[in-house]
Amino acid sequence: MTGRFTEAEMRRRLGAARDFMAGDDLDALLVYGAGSQNADLCWLSNHRDPHGAHLVVPRDGEPTLFVAFLNHLPNARERSAVPAEWGGYRPWEKVVAALRAAGARRVGLVGGRASYGFGMPYLHHLALRELAPELELTDVTAGFDELLLVKSGEEVAALRQSAALTDLALAALAEQTRVGMTEHELVARAEFAYRRAGGEVGITYLRSMAMADPSGIVPAQRAAGRRIERGDVIICELSASSWGYSGQVLWPVFVGADPTPEWQRLFDAALAAFQGMRGAVRDGASVADAIAAAEPIRAAGYSICDSLLHGFGLGLHPPYVDPEEFHHPPEDGGARFAAGMAVVLQPNPITPDQRMGIQLGALTVVTDRGAECLHAVPSGPLIAEG
């Protein structure tokens, strides 16, 4: 094993990258990753760098990983499937030296998130242009990301493990929430549940509010410290990670009481949409098919705030269905799903006055029979004793 993945799996990925280079007539790839925008670099190297790294992948020859921080180098060498070096304070100089040693002229830039325009830092790109004007640099992130969409058997196994770790967080919220706790305590309990099992923190977004006095439509990225009261609802989005791959589950927790009629109606619309989407998202189906399956949200008079679904794995991947597309589905059907894609289905109905909202969903894997849920999701609302 190289970390989680076998040498054969890492060779498969490198081979796919080189086929991609051949198809685009590229001599090398320069892959940048940092923090959450790390999917491409991690996929090729097995290393997820928190602060920034460059990976040079020649069409022929050995890839090299350049990490930003010298004290991170030992851990990078333990985890990386390719040789790792310190990039120094001017990493572009070592990058250019590696590209020239490989005889590269046409270089594909990869990294970040193409859909949002995230990529290599501007100063790094500017330095490359000035230091090596002979290099033809072209951004190929969007095309390269397609290699990551359909998961291998080893990747699906990693996602299953991370989903199981994430389920521990949701169970902790349902079983350990008590009146008087702060949101900060809930975050700590959710993350501790999988941290002690070897999981790494992905995201722990949550928002608590009184069912009788709703004040939010999506989980908060930063807990507010509010104290939990009987009759509250907690909406959450949870991800635990292992070797870069994450699970993702979204499910409301009601504190010491069943949902009120208004909240039950919201929950029922979300659950019906989720179940319909699980059947519709199958090999060969389109984004428009998934949107149609979420009709219970529109039928109940609700809209959405977050994406209805998104690809997943080492990070966010296409397709995405945002609120605009939810209300105006693509006439041509839009992107197609393929067996082996990992997709988070997350219907998130909100009321017209944008005071109430529920997120409900989970990570799935597309099959020819529908979307297989990787999480042990409940069949109804979760009720904490309080």
C-alpha positions in Angstrom: 0.0 0.0 0.0 1.0 3.6 -0.6 -0.9 5.2 2.2 -4.5 4.1 1.6 -4.1 3.2 -2.0 -2.2 0.5 -3.8 0.7 1.2 -6.2 -1.5 -0.2 -9.0 -4.2 2.4 -8.2 -1.6 5.3 -8.2 -0.2 4.0 -11.5 -3.7 4.0 -13.0 -4.1 7.6 -12.1 -0.7 8.6 -13.5 -1.5 6.7 -16.7 -4.8 8.6 -17.0 -3.0 11.9 -16.5 -0.5 11.0 -19.2 -3.2 9.9 -21.6 -4.8 13.3 -20.9 -1.5 15.1 -21.7 -1.2 13.2 -25.0 -4.7 14.1 -26.0 -4.0 17.8 -25.4 -0.4 17.7 -26.8 1.1 18.7 -23.4 4.7 18.0 -22.4 3.9 18.2 -18.6 1.3 19.1 -16.0 1.9 21.6 -13.3 -0.6 20.9 -10.5 -1.2 23.3 -7.6 -3.1 22.5 -4.5 -3.7 24.1 -1.1 -6.2 23.7 1.7 -9.6 22.6 0.5 -8.6 23.2 -3.2 -6.4 20.2 -3.3 -8.3 17.5 -5.2 -6.1 17.2 -8.3 -2.8 17.3 -6.4 -4.0 14.7 -3.9 -5.4 12.4 -6.6 -2.0 12.2 -8.3 0.3 12.3 -5.3 -1.7 10.8 -2.4 -0.7 14.0 -0.4 -3.1 16.6 0.7 -1.2 19.8 1.5 -2.8 22.3 4.0 -0.7 25.3 2.9 0.3 24.8 -0.7 2.3 22.5 -3.0 3.2 22.1 -6.6 3.4 18.8 -8.5 5.3 18.6 -11.7 4.2 15.6 -13.9 6.2 15.2 -17.0 4.7 13.2 -19.9 7.7 11.0 -19.6 9.7 10.6 -16.4 9.2 10.8 -12.6 6.8 13.3 -11.1 8.1 15.6 -8.3 6.1 17.1 -5.4 7.3 20.5 -4.0 5.9 21.3 -0.6 5.7 24.9 0.8 6.8 24.4 4.4 10.1 22.6 5.3 8.7 21.2 8.5 5.9 19.6 6.5 8.3 17.7 4.3 8.8 14.6 6.5 5.1 14.0 6.7 4.7 14.6 2.9 7.3 12.0 2.2 5.5 9.5 4.4 2.2 10.0 2.6 3.1 10.9 -0.9 3.2 8.3 -3.7 5.8 10.4 -5.6 9.2 11.9 -4.5 8.7 15.0 -2.4 11.1 18.0 -1.9 10.9 21.4 -0.2 9.9 24.0 -2.6 11.7 26.8 -0.8 10.7 30.4 -0.5 10.6 30.8 -4.3 9.0 27.5 -5.4 8.6 28.6 -9.0 12.4 28.4 -9.4 12.4 24.7 -8.6 9.3 24.1 -10.6 10.9 25.7 -13.7 14.1 23.7 -13.2 12.0 20.5 -13.1 10.0 21.5 -16.2 13.2 22.3 -18.1 14.9 19.1 -17.0 11.9 17.2 -18.5 12.2 19.2 -21.8 8.8 20.6 -21.4 7.6 23.4 -23.7 3.8 23.2 -23.5 2.6 22.9 -19.9 -0.9 22.3 -18.6 -1.8 24.2 -15.4 -4.1 22.2 -13.1 -5.5 23.0 -9.7 -8.2 24.7 -7.7 -11.8 24.7 -8.7 -12.5 25.6 -12.3 -16.2 26.3 -11.7 -15.4 29.1 -9.2 -12.2 30.4 -10.9 -9.9 29.2 -8.1 -6.4 28.3 -9.1 -2.7 28.9 -8.7 -1.8 32.1 -6.8 -1.4 35.1 -9.1 2.2 35.8 -7.9 3.3 32.2 -8.6 1.8 32.4 -12.1 3.4 35.8 -12.7 6.8 34.5 -11.6 6.6 31.5 -13.9 5.8 33.9 -16.9 8.8 36.1 -16.1 11.3 33.3 -15.2 10.4 31.0 -18.1 8.9 33.0 -21.0 9.6 30.1 -23.3 7.0 27.9 -21.6 3.5 27.8 -23.1 1.2 27.8 -20.1 -2.4 26.8 -20.6 -5.0 26.1 -17.9 -6.6 22.7 -18.3 -8.2 22.3 -14.9 -11.7 21.8 -16.1 -10.8 19.1 -18.5 -8.5 17.3 -16.1 -11.1 17.3 -13.4 -13.2 15.0 -15.5 -10.7 12.2 -14.8 -11.7 12.4 -11.1 -15.5 12.1 -11.6 -15.8 8.3 -12.0 -14.4 6.6 -9.0 -12.3 3.4 -8.9 -13.1 0.5 -6.6 -10.5 1.7 -4.2 -11.9 5.2 -4.2 -15.4 3.9 -3.5 -14.0 1.9 -0.6 -12.4 5.0 0.8 -15.6 6.9 0.5 -17.5 4.1 2.3 -15.1 4.4 5.2 -15.3 8.1 5.4 -19.1 7.9 5.2 -19.1 5.5 8.2 -16.9 8.0 10.1 -19.3 10.8 9.3 -22.3 8.8 10.5 -20.6 8.8 13.9 -20.8 12.6 14.0 -24.5 12.6 13.2 -25.2 9.9 15.8 -23.4 12.0 18.4 -25.6 15.0 17.7 -28.7 12.8 17.9 -27.6 10.9 21.1 -25.6 13.5 23.0 -27.4 16.8 22.5 -28.7 18.2 25.8 -30.5 21.4 26.8 -28.0 24.0 28.0 -25.2 22.9 25.7 -23.7 25.4 23.4 -23.3 25.0 19.7 -19.5 24.9 20.3 -20.0 21.8 22.5 -22.1 20.1 19.8 -19.3 20.7 17.3 -16.8 19.2 19.7 -18.9 16.1 20.4 -19.6 15.6 16.7 -15.9 15.8 15.7 -14.6 13.8 18.7 -16.9 10.9 17.7 -14.8 10.2 14.6 -11.5 11.8 15.6 -11.0 9.0 18.1 -11.7 6.5 15.3 -9.0 7.9 13.1 -11.0 10.4 11.0 -9.9 13.8 10.1 -12.1 16.9 10.3 -13.8 17.8 7.0 -16.7 20.2 7.9 -19.0 20.6 10.8 -21.6 23.2 9.9 -24.6 23.6 12.1 -27.2 26.1 13.2 -29.7 25.8 16.1 -32.9 27.7 16.4 -36.3 27.5 18.1 -38.8 25.7 15.9 -41.3 28.3 17.0 -39.0 31.2 16.1 -37.0 30.1 13.0 -34.1 32.3 12.0 -32.0 30.5 9.3 -32.2 28.4 6.2 -28.8 26.7 6.0 -26.2 25.5 8.5 -23.7 28.1 9.7 -20.0 27.6 8.7 -19.1 29.0 12.2 -21.0 28.0 15.3 -22.5 30.9 17.1 -22.3 29.6 20.7 -26.0 29.7 21.2 -27.3 27.5 24.0 -29.6 24.6 23.1 -33.2 24.7 24.3 -36.1 22.2 24.3 -38.1 22.6 21.1 -35.0 23.6 19.0 -34.1 22.2 15.6 -30.5 21.7 14.6 -29.7 21.8 10.9 -26.3 20.4 10.0 -23.9 19.5 7.2 -21.2 17.0 8.3 -18.1 15.6 6.7 -15.4 13.4 8.2 -12.4 12.6 6.0 -9.8 9.8 5.7 -6.8 10.3 3.3 -8.5 13.2 1.6 -11.8 11.4 0.8 -14.9 12.6 2.7 -18.3 11.5 3.5 -21.2 14.0 3.7 -24.5 13.7 5.4 -27.2 16.4 6.1 -30.1 15.6 8.5 -32.0 17.8 11.0 -32.1 16.9 14.7 -35.1 18.0 16.8 -34.5 18.6 20.5 -36.8 17.1 23.0 -39.9 17.3 20.8 -41.3 16.1 17.5 -41.3 18.5 14.6 -44.1 21.0 14.6 -46.5 20.8 11.6 -44.6 23.4 9.7 -41.3 21.7 10.2 -42.7 18.3 9.5 -44.1 19.6 6.2 -40.6 20.9 5.3 -39.0 17.6 6.3 -41.5 15.6 4.3 -40.8 17.6 1.2 -37.1 17.2 1.6 -37.3 13.4 2.3 -39.6 12.8 -0.7 -37.2 14.7 -2.9 -34.2 12.8 -1.6 -35.9 9.5 -2.2 -37.0 10.5 -5.7 -33.6 11.7 -6.6 -32.0 8.4 -5.4 -34.1 6.6 -7.9 -33.6 9.1 -10.7 -29.8 9.6 -10.5 -28.6 6.5 -12.4 -26.2 5.6 -15.1 -27.1 7.6 -18.2 -29.7 9.9 -16.5 -29.4 13.7 -16.8 -29.3 16.5 -14.4 -32.8 17.4 -15.6 -34.0 14.0 -14.5 -32.7 14.7 -11.0 -34.3 18.1 -10.9 -37.7 16.6 -12.0 -37.4 14.1 -9.2 -37.2 16.9 -6.7 -40.7 18.1 -7.6 -42.0 17.6 -4.0 -40.1 20.8 -3.1 -41.7 22.9 -5.7 -45.1 21.2 -5.2 -45.0 22.3 -1.5 -44.3 25.9 -2.5 -40.6 25.9 -1.4 -37.4 26.9 -3.1 -33.8 26.0 -2.4 -30.7 28.0 -1.3 -27.8 25.6 -1.6 -27.0 23.2 -4.5 -29.6 20.5 -5.0 -26.7 18.1 -5.7 -23.0 18.1 -6.4 -20.3 15.7 -7.4 -18.0 14.7 -4.6 -14.8 12.8 -3.7 -11.6 14.6 -2.9 -13.6 17.8 -3.0 -16.5 19.3 -4.9 -16.9 18.1 -8.5 -19.4 18.7 -11.3 -22.2 18.5 -11.8 -23.7 21.2 -9.6 -27.4 22.1 -9.6 -27.8 25.6 -8.1 -31.1 27.4 -7.4 -31.2 29.0 -10.8 -30.9 25.7 -12.6 -33.3 24.1 -10.2 -36.1 26.5 -11.3 -35.0 26.5 -15.0 -33.7 23.0 -15.9 -31.5 22.8 -19.0 -33.5 22.2 -22.1 -31.0 19.6 -23.4 -31.1 17.7 -20.1 -27.6 19.0 -19.0 -24.8 16.8 -17.8 -25.2 13.0 -17.6 -24.5 10.8 -14.7 -22.2 7.7 -15.1 -21.9 4.6 -13.0 -19.2 5.1 -10.4 -19.7 8.8 -9.9 -20.0 10.0 -6.3 -22.8 12.5 -5.9 -24.1 14.2 -2.8 -27.9 14.5 -3.1 -29.0 17.3 -0.7 -32.5 18.7 -1.2 -32.7 21.8 0.9 -36.2 23.3 0.8 -36.7 26.8 2.2 -39.8 28.8 2.8 -40.6 31.8 0.6 -39.9 34.2 3.5 -36.4 32.6 3.9 -36.9 32.1 7.7 -37.1 28.3 7.7 -35.0 25.7 5.9 -33.9 22.1 6.1 -31.0 20.3 4.5 -31.4 16.6 4.2 -29.2 14.3 2.1 -26.2 12.1 1.8 -23.3 11.0 -0.3 -24.2 8.4 -2.9 -22.6 6.4 -5.7 -24.3 6.2 -9.1 -25.2 2.7 -10.4 -27.4 1.5 -13.2 -30.2 1.0 -10.7 -30.1 4.4 -9.0 -27.9 6.1 -6.5 -26.6 3.9 -3.7 -26.5 5.8 -0.4 -23.2 5.3 1.5 -24.6 6.6 4.8 -26.8 4.9 7.3 -29.5 7.6 7.1 -32.6 7.3 9.2 -36.1 6.9 7.8 -37.5 10.0 9.6 -36.6 12.9 11.8 -33.9 12.5 14.4 -35.1 13.4 17.9 -32.6 14.2 20.6 -33.7 13.6 24.2 -32.7 17.0 25.2 
